[in-house]
Amino acid sequence: MNTRSLVAGRLGGGEKTFSVVDRRDGSALEGAFVVATREDVDAACRGALEAVSSLASASVRAKFLERIATELEADAELIVARYQAETALPEGRARGELGRTCGQLRMFARVAREGHWVDARIDHALPDRQPLPKPDLRSMRVAIGPVAVFGASNFPLAFSVAGGDTASALAAGCPVVTKVHPAHPGVSALVGAAIVRAAEAVGVHPGVFSMLFDQGIEVGEWLVDHPAIAGVGFTGSYRGGTALMRRAAARPVPIPVFAEMGSVNPSFLLPELLQSDPAGLAERLAGALTMGVGQFCTNPGVLVTVGEASVWAEEISQRLAGFVPTPMLTEGIAQAYSEGVERRNQMDGVNLVVDGPAHLFEVTAAQFVAEPDLHEEIFGPSAVWVRAQDLAEAEAVARAMGGQLTMSFHGTPTDLEAAKPVVQVAATKAGRVLFNQVPTGVEVCDSIVHGGPFPATSDGRSTSVGSGAIERWSRPVCWQNAPEALLPPELQDANPLALHRLVDGKRVV
């Protein structure tokens, strides 16, 4: 296993190293990973800038993405074994996440090859128009340039080195420089090697991909500061995401940061279903809350019951009390979870219903609305049970909250119809609104939205999962009165790529 950074086709330098332990038993794992130097960061970014033209062809980008998936599958056993050691997560989770990662790489290959995402628009000239002639105008989306991607702690594959940010950026034509999360450097090293093999096999410039090791924040700061970087993808904490936003905004040339920063994903449990199926509701929500030791950005951290809920409370309390955890992803995450639980337990008027290893706190709707600290995420198997007397109080709870990745509603058809005003509020607050399903589990497809208004993300106009994620790494460009020979193929009259285009106000092929 290579333990040095991959820098535009060469190995990085540096002398400072770090290592990781097996999260299952604390034993030392193979590999002393070398922290990237400032020179490595500069070389990676300059290499990415030089490689932009290498990704100009949609066909080449598609082949590259598909080959990455093939190379990852070839190393599946090595990746799965290291994944389990670095995370303490089970084999099924590892294989499922690897399958998802390869699936989204192939999805973005399809998106790149089809090319419709560029949103080609043509308005032909009207030279005889009065009082002024109309020029020929043609526009499409183009890649913004090299992108920095920060790996996530809780998804070593699907949101890291070859995850959705990397796949969507490459599909758009943006070279990628990734900053490895220090919790899973071994998995990242294996994935990075697979991407390098794919680049060599397809024949693209080696600068299309670089991977930088770091145990702290310095390498990430250098990366965001580098003038070659045109955008940033991040999945992690609110603190980390907002720090990157501030740093990117303070550059001489500010750049966008697309940060997914967490969410409490409120679930509203409506009266009829609370009475008719309290055990079923408790089973589904307890399972979602404790899955993966609660280390999902879509974990249902606020449970709002509407009306009488004593039976449901007993049912979910029993299930949470019986939860047997595995080790959390890192000691830092475990420590932050314990500290968050303790802070919440010290808050006035907050009742601790279930005390570890999962935690359930109880408050009234009025208390929740009045205390913003209750709206904050505790990353792990912890939730706040909010007792709303009626739908008016439930609506007040929804309105009091900031942006969310998800909001969920559990109820009978009659319940859901009555809750329509609350659902309408949810659509203004969340990127995804669910009905009678738990929010954990994000389907990778064209229609999915994994985003939401601040503070769930830095920019609620986008998604980090699904084919729509490609739009983040592009900008619109208009060609006015351009000769046919100077137009990109997407905008030529002959439409050689057979794209869906908007021509003189009509959608045509």
Residue pairs with C-beta under 8 A, 6 or more apart in sequence:
1 30
1 31
1 186
1 189
1 190
2 11
2 189
2 192
2 193
3 17
3 31
3 32
3 33
3 34
3 185
3 189
3 213
4 11
4 12
4 13
4 14
4 33
4 34
4 213
5 11
5 12
5 14
5 34
5 36
5 40
5 44
5 210
5 211
5 212
5 213
6 12
6 192
6 193
6 196
6 209
6 210
6 211
7 36
7 40
7 43
7 44
7 47
7 210
7 212
8 43
8 44
8 46
8 47
8 48
8 50
8 51
8 206
8 207
8 210
9 47
9 196
9 206
9 207
10 43
10 206
12 34
12 36
12 37
12 40
12 212
12 213
13 34
13 37
13 39
13 40
14 34
14 35
14 36
14 37
14 40
15 34
16 34
16 35
17 32
17 33
17 34
17 35
18 32
18 33
18 35
18 182
18 185
18 213
18 215
19 28
19 29
19 31
19 32
19 33
20 29
20 31
20 86
20 182
20 183
20 184
20 185
20 186
21 27
21 28
21 29
22 28
22 29
22 85
22 86
23 85
23 86
23 87
23 88
23 327
23 329
23 330
24 84
24 85
24 88
24 327
29 82
29 85
29 86
29 186
30 186
31 185
31 186
31 189
33 180
33 185
33 189
33 213
34 213
35 213
35 214
35 215
35 219
36 44
36 212
36 213
36 214
36 219
38 222
40 212
41 177
41 212
41 219
41 222
41 223
41 226
42 222
42 226
44 177
44 207
44 210
44 212
45 146
45 177
45 223
45 226
45 227
45 228
45 229
46 207
46 228
47 175
47 205
47 206
47 207
47 210
48 146
48 175
48 176
48 177
48 207
48 208
48 210
48 228
48 229
49 145
49 146
49 175
49 207
49 228
50 205
50 207
51 175
51 204
51 205
51 206
51 207
51 208
52 143
52 145
52 146
52 173
52 174
52 175
53 205
54 60
54 175
54 204
54 205
54 207
54 208
55 61
55 64
55 143
55 170
55 173
55 174
55 175
55 204
55 208
56 173
58 112
58 113
58 115
58 173
58 497
59 113
60 202
60 204
61 109
61 112
61 170
61 171
61 173
62 109
62 110
62 112
62 113
62 171
63 109
63 202
64 170
64 198
64 199
64 202
64 204
64 208
65 105
65 106
65 108
65 109
65 112
65 167
65 170
65 171
66 105
66 106
66 109
67 198
67 201
67 202
68 105
68 162
68 194
68 195
68 198
69 101
69 102
69 103
69 105
69 106
69 109
70 198
71 194
71 195
71 197
71 198
71 201
72 79
72 98
72 101
72 102
72 105
72 162
72 191
72 194
73 98
73 102
74 194
75 190
75 193
75 194
76 95
76 98
78 190
79 94
79 98
79 157
79 187
79 190
79 191
80 91
80 94
80 95
80 98
82 184
82 186
82 187
82 190
83 89
83 94
83 97
83 98
83 156
83 157
83 184
83 187
84 90
84 91
84 94
85 186
86 156
86 183
86 184
86 185
86 186
86 187
87 94
87 156
87 183
87 184
87 329
88 326
88 327
88 328
88 329
89 292
89 326
89 329
93 292
94 157
97 155
97 156
97 157
97 158
98 157
100 157
100 158
100 444
101 157
101 158
101 162
101 163
103 444
104 158
104 163
104 164
104 167
104 444
104 465
105 162
105 167
107 167
107 444
107 445
107 467
108 167
108 168
108 170
108 171
108 467
108 470
109 171
111 117
111 171
111 467
111 470
112 171
112 172
112 470
115 490
115 497
115 499
116 499
116 500
117 141
117 172
117 467
117 470
117 471
117 474
118 140
118 141
118 142
118 474
118 490
118 499
119 139
119 140
119 141
119 476
119 502
120 138
120 139
120 140
120 490
120 491
120 499
120 500
120 501
120 502
121 137
121 138
121 139
121 140
121 501
121 502
121 503
122 137
122 138
122 491
122 501
122 502
122 503
122 504
123 134
123 136
123 137
123 138
123 504
123 505
124 136
124 503
124 504
125 133
125 134
125 135
125 136
125 481
126 133
126 134
127 133
127 134
135 480
135 481
136 480
136 481
136 482
137 478
137 479
137 480
138 478
138 479
138 480
138 482
138 487
138 491
139 476
139 477
139 478
139 479
139 491
140 476
140 477
140 488
140 490
140 491
141 471
141 474
141 475
141 476
141 477
142 173
142 474
142 475
142 476
142 477
143 172
143 173
143 174
143 473
143 474
144 172
144 174
144 230
144 231
144 473
144 474
144 475
145 174
145 175
145 228
145 229
145 230
145 231
146 174
146 175
146 176
146 177
146 228
146 229
146 230
147 165
147 169
147 174
147 175
147 176
147 177
147 229
147 230
147 231
147 232
147 233
147 473
148 176
148 177
148 178
148 179
148 220
148 223
148 224
148 229
148 231
148 232
148 233
149 161
149 163
149 165
149 166
149 169
149 176
149 177
149 178
149 179
149 232
149 233
149 234
150 178
150 179
150 181
150 220
150 232
150 233
150 234
150 235
150 236
150 240
150 244
151 159
151 160
151 161
151 163
151 178
151 179
151 180
151 181
151 184
151 188
151 235
152 159
152 160
152 163
152 181
152 235
152 236
153 181
153 183
153 184
153 236
153 329
153 330
153 333
154 292
154 295
154 296
154 297
154 329
155 163
155 235
156 181
156 183
156 184
156 187
156 188
157 163
157 187
157 191
158 164
159 165
159 235
159 464
160 178
160 180
160 181
160 184
160 187
160 188
160 191
161 178
161 180
161 188
161 191
161 192
161 195
161 211
162 191
162 194
162 195
163 235
164 444
164 464
164 465
164 469
165 176
165 233
165 235
165 258
165 464
165 469
166 176
166 178
166 209
166 233
168 469
168 470
168 472
168 473
169 175
169 176
169 231
169 233
169 473
170 176
170 208
170 209
171 470
172 470
172 473
172 474
173 473
174 230
174 231
174 473
175 205
175 207
175 208
175 209
176 208
176 209
176 210
177 209
177 210
177 211
177 212
177 223
177 229
178 188
178 192
178 209
178 210
178 211
178 212
179 212
179 214
179 219
179 220
179 223
180 188
180 192
180 211
180 212
180 213
180 214
181 188
182 213
182 214
182 215
182 216
183 329
183 330
185 213
188 211
188 213
189 211
192 209
192 211
195 209
195 211
196 206
196 209
199 205
199 206
199 208
199 209
200 206
212 219
212 223
213 219
214 220
217 243
220 244
221 247
223 229
224 232
224 244
224 247
224 248
224 251
224 255
224 257
225 247
225 251
227 251
227 252
227 253
229 255
230 255
231 255
231 256
231 257
231 258
231 472
231 473
232 244
232 248
232 255
232 256
232 257
232 258
232 259
233 258
233 259
233 464
233 472
234 240
234 241
234 244
234 257
234 258
234 259
234 260
234 261
235 259
235 260
235 297
235 464
236 259
236 260
236 261
236 262
237 261
237 262
237 379
238 261
238 262
238 377
238 455
240 259
240 261
241 257
241 259
241 260
241 261
241 458
242 259
242 261
242 455
242 458
244 257
244 259
245 257
245 259
245 458
248 254
248 255
248 256
248 257
256 459
256 472
257 458
257 459
258 457
258 458
258 459
258 462
258 464
258 472
259 457
259 458
260 297
260 405
260 450
260 451
260 456
260 457
260 464
261 455
261 456
261 457
261 458
262 297
262 377
262 379
262 405
262 455
262 456
263 297
263 298
263 301
263 377
263 403
263 404
263 405
263 406
263 452
263 456
264 301
264 302
264 375
264 376
264 377
264 384
264 401
264 404
265 298
265 299
265 300
265 301
265 302
265 404
265 405
265 406
265 407
265 408
265 439
266 300
266 301
266 302
266 303
266 304
266 386
266 397
266 398
266 401
266 404
266 407
266 408
267 285
267 300
267 302
267 303
267 304
267 407
267 408
267 409
267 410
267 438
267 439
268 304
268 306
268 394
268 398
268 407
268 408
268 409
268 410
268 411
268 419
268 422
269 281
269 285
269 303
269 304
269 305
269 306
269 309
269 312
269 410
269 411
270 306
270 409
270 410
270 411
270 412
270 415
270 416
270 418
270 419
271 306
271 307
271 308
271 411
271 415
272 411
272 412
272 414
272 415
273 281
273 410
273 411
273 412
273 415
274 281
274 305
274 306
274 307
274 308
274 309
274 311
274 312
275 308
275 311
276 412
278 309
278 311
278 312
278 315
279 315
281 312
281 315
281 316
281 410
282 312
282 315
282 316
282 318
282 319
283 315
283 319
284 410
284 438
285 300
285 303
285 316
285 438
286 316
286 319
286 320
286 323
286 358
287 319
287 438
288 299
288 300
288 438
288 439
288 440
289 299
289 300
289 301
289 320
289 358
289 381
289 382
289 383
290 320
290 323
290 325
290 358
290 381
291 299
291 440
293 325
293 326
293 327
293 328
293 329
293 380
293 381
294 358
294 379
294 380
294 381
294 382
295 328
295 329
295 333
295 379
295 380
296 440
297 405
298 405
298 406
298 439
298 440
298 441
298 442
299 379
299 381
299 439
299 440
300 383
300 408
300 438
300 439
300 440
301 377
301 378
301 382
301 383
301 384
302 368
302 375
302 383
302 384
302 386
302 401
303 316
303 383
303 384
303 385
303 386
304 365
304 386
304 388
304 394
304 397
305 312
305 313
305 385
305 386
305 387
305 388
306 388
306 389
306 390
306 391
306 393
306 394
306 419
307 388
307 389
307 390
309 387
313 353
313 362
313 385
316 360
317 353
317 354
317 360
320 354
320 358
320 359
320 360
320 381
321 354
321 358
323 357
323 358
323 381
324 357
325 357
325 358
325 381
327 334
328 334
328 337
328 380
333 379
333 380
334 380
336 379
337 378
337 379
337 380
337 382
340 378
340 379
340 380
340 382
341 356
341 359
341 378
341 380
341 382
343 373
344 350
344 359
344 361
344 373
344 374
344 378
344 382
344 384
345 352
345 361
347 371
347 373
347 374
349 363
349 364
349 367
350 361
350 362
350 363
350 367
350 374
351 361
351 362
351 363
352 359
352 360
352 361
352 362
353 360
353 361
353 362
353 385
354 360
357 381
358 381
358 382
359 378
359 381
359 382
359 383
360 382
360 383
360 384
360 385
361 382
361 383
361 384
361 385
362 384
362 385
362 387
363 371
363 374
363 384
363 385
363 386
363 387
364 386
364 387
365 386
365 387
365 388
365 389
365 393
365 394
365 396
365 397
366 393
367 374
368 374
368 375
368 384
368 386
368 397
368 400
369 396
369 397
369 400
374 384
375 400
375 401
375 402
386 397
388 394
388 397
391 418
391 419
391 421
391 422
394 419
394 422
395 421
395 422
395 425
398 407
398 422
398 425
398 426
398 429
399 425
401 429
402 429
402 453
402 454
402 455
402 456
403 429
403 430
403 452
403 453
403 454
403 455
403 456
403 457
403 460
404 429
404 430
404 431
404 452
404 453
404 456
405 430
405 431
405 432
405 439
405 450
405 451
405 452
405 456
405 457
406 430
406 431
406 432
406 433
406 434
406 439
406 452
407 426
407 429
407 430
407 432
407 433
407 434
408 433
408 434
408 435
408 437
408 438
408 439
409 415
409 416
409 419
409 422
409 423
409 426
409 433
409 434
409 435
409 436
410 435
410 436
411 419
411 436
416 423
416 435
423 433
426 433
427 433
428 453
429 452
429 453
430 452
430 453
430 456
431 449
431 450
431 451
431 452
431 453
431 456
431 457
431 460
431 463
432 439
432 448
432 449
432 450
432 452
442 448
442 450
442 465
444 465
444 466
445 466
445 467
446 466
446 467
446 468
447 466
448 463
448 465
448 466
448 468
449 463
449 465
449 466
449 468
450 463
450 464
450 465
450 466
451 457
451 459
451 460
451 461
451 462
451 463
451 464
452 460
453 460
454 460
457 464
459 472
462 468
462 469
462 471
462 472
463 469
464 472
479 486
479 487
479 491
484 492
484 493
489 496
489 497
490 497
490 499
490 501
495 501
495 509
498 509
499 509
500 507
500 508
500 509
501 507
501 508
501 509
502 508
